[in-house]
Amino acid sequence: MSIVVVGSVALDSVETPSGKVENALGGSATYFSVSASFFTNDIGLVAVVGKDFPKENIDFLKSRGIDLEGLEIAEGKTFHWSGRYGMSLSGAETLSTKLNVFEKFSPKVPEKYKATKYLFLANINPELQMDVLKQIKNAKLVVCDTMNLWISQRREQLLETIKHVDILIINDEEARQLTGEKKVDMSARKILDYGPKRVIIKKGEHGVMTLSDSTYFSAPAYPLKSVFDPTGAGDTFAGGFMGYLASTDEVSETNIRKAMIYGTVMASFNVEDFSLNRQRRLTKDEIESRFAEMRSITEF
Amino acid sequence: MSIVVVGSVALDSVETPSGKVENALGGSATYFSVSASFFTNDIGLVAVVGKDFPKENIDFLKSRGIDLEGLEIAEGKTFHWSGRYGMSLSGAETLSTKLNVFEKFSPKVPEKYKATKYLFLANINPELQMDVLKQIKNAKLVVCDTMNLWISQRREQLLETIKHVDILIINDEEARQLTGEKKVDMSARKILDYGPKRVIIKKGEHGVMTLSDSTYFSAPAYPLKSVFDPTGAGDTFAGGFMGYLASTDEVSETNIRKAMIYGTVMASFNVEDFSLNRQRRLTKDEIESRFAEMRSITEF
C-alpha cells in the first residue's frame, strides 16, 4: 500500500439552500480515499459499515481502485449523519448522529497495509488513532485530523496522539479551540510546540496555510462563484494533499506546497455537488486546469 | 503632482496591550502619504490641522518630500482621536473623537495639484470626496476608501461617489456591511456592480484580494510574529499601493498585483510600532527584503 486511511464510511442526509439528499455516500475515509485516488491507485481503507451499506457504494469505491480489505462489514447499520447548512454555508447544524456500527469500531489494519508509507488518521477518537499508530509503525509520513468534540472531550489523548504525527491538519476554529490563540498564525506556532513537525490550517474561504519550524506558506481558496454542499471538503483536501505526495513519493517543501494546491483544487470540486457526485464525473484535465488557475490568481 | 491624497491629519492617543502614546501623529492622509513617499516624492496632501499642530510633524512630512500647499492651518485645534485595542488587536474601541477643525473641513485643491494622475480619496464624508472629484477631473486613477460610519449614515452619497472611482479599497467587514453578502468574494463581486472597475478587500490577518470583471488575485498578510499597534495599517497599505503604481506610472494587472504586495509590506512595518515611528527608521532595503519574502511564502 502507498496510502492507508483510517476513518469513517457513512451514509449522510444533508440539506443545503440548494436542495437535499438522503442516505448519500459520505464519511471522512470515503472523501479522503476517493480524492487521493485521482493521484494514486494504491490506497487501503480501514473503516466499518453495516450490513445495510449499499453494494453500489462498494462498487464505486472499488472502481476508484481503492482496496477494501480493511473495510469491515459488521452486523447492524452504517454510521448515519444528518445535517443542515444555512444560507452562509459555514458550518453545518447537526440534526442527528447515529453511530450504529461505528460505536464499537476498533480499527484492524490488514497485514498488507502495515508497510504503508503514507498514513492518514482521519477524524476519529484519538485513542483509536493511537491504536492504529501501534499497528503501523514505520510510515514515512503520518498525517492526522481531528474535530471540536475530541478537543473538548479527549484533550489529553489528542495531545498524546499528535506528539506522534508528522502533520496535523485542522481548521481555523479547531486551531483556536486547541490553543486558545485568536490569530491563525499564533495558533499554528503553538501547535508546533505540541510535537508535530508541521501544521496545516484550513481557513475555509480564506484558503490554507502551513507552518513548520523553518517554513511558511499560504494559499487562497479556489474562487468559486457558489458553493452547493461543503460536506467532506476537509477530507477531500487531505486526500488530494496526500494523494499527490504519495504519487511523487517525495516529502519536500516544494511538493508539500503543490500538494496543498491539489488539495485545494479537489476540495473546490467537492463542494460543487452533493456527496461525491462531482468526483464521479471529474477528470484529470479539470484538476490540472484549476491547478493552473491557482497559479494565475496568486502570481505577482 | 504625481499623487494627491485628501483625508485627515490628526493627533492620536492610542493604547494597546504593548503600551500607550499621547497626541502622536496620525490621520489617514498622513499614513497614506508617508507610505507613498517611499516610492515617489511628488505627493500633494489636502487636509486641515489646527494652530496647535506641532511644527515637528510638519517638518517630518516635509522631510519625506510631501508637498504641504494643500494643508490648511485653521483657527482651532487639530482633529484628535483616542482609542484602545484589546488583546486580539482586532478593531479599536474608540474612546473619543474630537473633530475640532476637521468638522468644517472643505477640501480646497491647490491649482498645481489639479493635474495629478493618481488621486486617493481617503476615508472622509463621501460628499467631500465628490467635491474633490469636481476639482480634480482628469486623474488617470482614482482610488477611494470609506468606513462603517458613511456606509450606515451616508449610503446614498457613498454609492454616488463610488460610481466615479476606479478602485474601491475597503476591509472585509465594510464590504459585508455595504453589500449584505457574508462571503468576501461575493461582496467583492457585488461591489463591482456599483460602478468601480476594481475592488480591493483588506482582510487583516487573511491578507488582501482584488477583483475586476476579468481578473482575480489573492495574497496573504505578511506573517508577523506580533503586532504592536494596528492604527493606520489600511492607509499605509493604500499608500504603498498607489506609491508603487505612481512610480511605475503603469496601471496593468501585473503592476497592480506588485503594488498590492508593496502595500502589504508597508502595512506590516507600520504595525510594528506606535504612530509612524517604524516608518521614521524604515529603509528601502527592508521593504525590498519583505517583498522578496512575500514571494517566498506564496510560491509553489
Chai-1 contact restraints between the chains, C-beta under 6 A:
chainA,res_idxA,chainB,res_idxB,connection_type,confidence,min_distance_angstrom,max_distance_angstrom,comment,restraint_id
A,S88,B,K182,contact,1.0,0.0,6.0,A-B,restraint_1
A,K182,B,S88,contact,1.0,0.0,6.0,A-B,restraint_2
A,K183,B,E205,contact,1.0,0.0,6.0,A-B,restraint_3
A,D185,B,P223,contact,1.0,0.0,6.0,A-B,restraint_4
A,E205,B,K183,contact,1.0,0.0,6.0,A-B,restraint_5
A,H206,B,H206,contact,1.0,0.0,6.0,A-B,restraint_6
A,Y216,B,P223,contact,1.0,0.0,6.0,A-B,restraint_7
A,Y216,B,I297,contact,1.0,0.0,6.0,A-B,restraint_8
A,F217,B,I297,contact,1.0,0.0,6.0,A-B,restraint_9
A,S218,B,P220,contact,1.0,0.0,6.0,A-B,restraint_10
A,S218,B,I297,contact,1.0,0.0,6.0,A-B,restraint_11
A,P220,B,S218,contact,1.0,0.0,6.0,A-B,restraint_12
A,P223,B,D185,contact,1.0,0.0,6.0,A-B,restraint_13
A,P223,B,Y216,contact,1.0,0.0,6.0,A-B,restraint_14
A,R257,B,F300,contact,1.0,0.0,6.0,A-B,restraint_15
A,K258,B,F300,contact,1.0,0.0,6.0,A-B,restraint_16
A,I261,B,F300,contact,1.0,0.0,6.0,A-B,restraint_17
A,I297,B,Y216,contact,1.0,0.0,6.0,A-B,restraint_18
A,I297,B,F217,contact,1.0,0.0,6.0,A-B,restraint_19
A,I297,B,S218,contact,1.0,0.0,6.0,A-B,restraint_20
A,T298,B,T298,contact,1.0,0.0,6.0,A-B,restraint_21
A,F300,B,R257,contact,1.0,0.0,6.0,A-B,restraint_22
A,F300,B,K258,contact,1.0,0.0,6.0,A-B,restraint_23
A,F300,B,I261,contact,1.0,0.0,6.0,A-B,restraint_24
